[in-house]
Amino acid sequence: MNQGRRHKAEGIRDGIKEKFGALASHFSLVFCLLLSALCLILDRWLFLNQYSFQWVCSDQMIFWQGAHDYMHGIFHEPYFYGQNYNFMLEALLAVPMLAGGLPYATAMALTTSLLALLPFIVFSLILYRRSYIVEALFVLSLPVLLPVDYELLSSLTRGFVTGLAVCGFLAYCLISPGLKRNWILFGGISALAFILNPNSLVVVFPVAVFIFLSNYRQPAFYLWTLVAALPVLSIEYFAKLFYIRHPAYNVGGMWAFDFRFARVFHNLGHLDDFFAYLSPVIWFWGWFPLVIILLCGIWLMRYDWRKAASLIAGVIFAIALTGINKVNDSLGTIFLHSSRMFLGLPLFLGLAFLFVRKYMKISDERFAKPLMLITLVVFTIKVSLYKPVIQYHTKKENFEAVAVRKVDSVKKDCDDLYEIAKKNDIGLVVFLPDYRYNIPSLEYSNYGCPLLIRHFPHTVINVYEKRTWVFEYEKQAVYKNILLYGEVYLENFKDIGNWELVCGDPVMTVIRDNHLKTGELLEKLKIIYKRNLY
């Protein structure tokens, strides 16, 4: 009798210990998750303070212009001004911050970084809610484990991260691929990710393979996926149609698609030209995640052929993308690097971990604690690297198609130019690119000065002006006093009555008492006034 009671009491004690042990383990994992989230926030915030709030590249000025227009309810064209691709989602989402008084650089950088981190945060939250805590921790730690260069690349307000921003929701489809609501979600999210930026295909494609292999025998799967995808894809159709009907708006259009296997074979020996800055912890091998994912796929073949096929197919697809002409347009600078086309690779790695974790014979705690320790060490190292990495990438400020400058420097130039314009009662500043001041370097003043300084004169650049409405208006407008910013041939001014050279570096020439339309005046001065030079 007493022995039975003793066994019962021991059983109760063992049960209580087991429950408390499980609870302690759960809280330990949650603590690691919260600590990882804190590292993530601090890492991005510290970087923003040292780079994104202080620096801006020339293409970002168009997003500033777009945000200004959207804030005032003006929508000139569907995409990035002057081209038939790249929705300016960051500009639209930054409107509340701008309306609240934040400067353009701050509002745009915050919006872009939130979009860049969103897929990791959403993916992690979904996994956590479904009790995949270690998987959630791994995904949330990835941005911290990536190099500082990745933070720079993913914080550029250029439309690089918009498509990937929505991909975190695909976690639902990976966990429960057979549910109808997840078919609908997959169709809508994958279509939205694609039209925002096709670089999202690095993530969407392996998910699509897994969803397809899980449901290919179900006719309803195709129906519901299409029902969700087609309305979203129609947005892209009508946006493209705008430029077909209004070709004058398309100055720098998307290249004609060109894929060649020869490029793929050649690029196999130069994979870091495409995957640099995308490897967690082992930063010097950007393509290393591809190897890990491929090995995961091979290992999974003995457990789940659908998951294995999706990972292997995803790696092959990512490498095959290097055969596309647009993917090979790198200028050798992070500000226009082919890695922007593969920014989804870290999230793809998180997907692979979700697939293999189920079959790993290692407890959650034994995995979480070392991962958290590595995350803390990497975070500490990165804090000391922000400054040298930023200095390395900004050592040169002007490249062929893009320039990068400090926001304070742009503001100072605008202030100086405004004083000259105010002194001479200038109504229009015409920027003339030359061998010293190329188009990207003049775009700061052309697009930025009217946004940074109230009552700044009208501005236009004589070639490749991306604001179609400005180009057309200024061509027909008449201004009494005009400032030409750039090199001019003084012998062409013999028929111009009243003009003066007001600055020699850079060259600035004021034309006074003008009565001609801008287009006519520039033609008389033998200065080109065209959207492009071809």
SULLIN-V200293 format. One line per field, one symbol per residue. ss: DSSP state (H for helix, E for strand, L for the rest). phi: phi as a letter, one per 30 degrees, with the letter a starting at -180 (. if undefined). psi: psi as a letter, one per 20 degrees, with the letter a starting at -180 (. if undefined). A space follows every 50 residues. Layout:
ss->???
phi->???
psi->???
This chain:
ss->LHHHHHHHHHHHHHHHHHHHHHHHHHHHHHHHHHHHHHHHHHHHHHHHHH HHLLEEELLHHHHHHHHHHHHLLLLLLLELLLLLLLELHHHHHLHHHHHL LLLHHHHHHHHHHHHHHHHHHHHHHHHHHLLLHHHHHHHHHHHHHLLHHH HHHHLLLLLLLHHHHLHHHHHHHHHLLLLHHHHHHHHHHHHHHHHHLHHH HHHHHHHHHHHHHHHLLLHHHHHHHHHHHHHHHHHHHHHHHHHHHLHHHL LLLLLLLLELHHHHHHHHHHLHHHHLLLLLLLLLLLLHHHHHHHHHHHHH LLLLHHHHHHHHHHHHHHHHHHHELHHHLLLLELLELHHHHHLLHHHHHH HHHHHHHLLLLLLHHHHHHHHHHHHHHHHHHHHHHHHHHHHHHLLLLELL LLEEEEHHHHHHHHHHHHHHHHHLLLLEEEELLLLLLLHHHHHHHHHHHH HHLLLLLEEEELELLLLHHHHHHHHHLELLLEEEELLLLHHHHLLLLLEE EEEELLEEEEELLLLLEHHHHHHHLLLLLELLLL
phi->.dddddddddddddddddddddddddddddddddddddddddeddddedd bddccbcddddddedddddddcicbdadceejbcaidcdeddddeedddd jddedddddddddddddeddddeddddddcicdddddddddedddddeed ddddcddbidcdddecdeddeedddbdcddddddddddddddddddaddd decdddddddddddbddcededddddedddeddddddddddedddbdddc dcdddddbcbdedddddecbdddccdiccdidddcddeeddddddddddd edcbddddddddddddddddddddeddccdcibddacddddbddeddddd dddeddeecdcbdeddcdddddddddddedddedcedddddddceccbbd cabbbddddddddddddddddddchdcbccdcebdcbdeedddeddcded ddbdidedbacdbhdddeddeddddcdcbdbbccckdbcdddcdccdbba dcacbddbbccchdbcdeeddddddhcdbbdbcb
psi->ghhghghghhggghggggghghgggghgghghghhghgggggghghgghh fhihqqrhhhhhhgggggghhjkpngrhappjqkrnqmggggiighgghi jqqgggghgggghghhighggggggggghjkmggggggghighhiqrhhh hggiipnjjhigghhiihiihghhgmiipghhggggggghgggghgoiii hhghghgggggghijiiohhghghgghhhghghhggghghhghhhmhhin gmrqqppopphhgghgihjlhiihjqjjpqgnhinhihhhgggghggghi higohggghhgghggggghhhiipghikjqjjqhimqihhikiighhhgh gghgghhhjpmpqgghggghghggggggggghhiigghgghghjhpipag iqrprqhhgghghhgghhgggghjlphppopnqaihnrghhihghghhgh hhpqkqrqqqpiqkoinghgggghhiqppgpppoorpqohiijhjpgorp oiqinrpppppqkqjqqgggghhhjkppnqhrj.
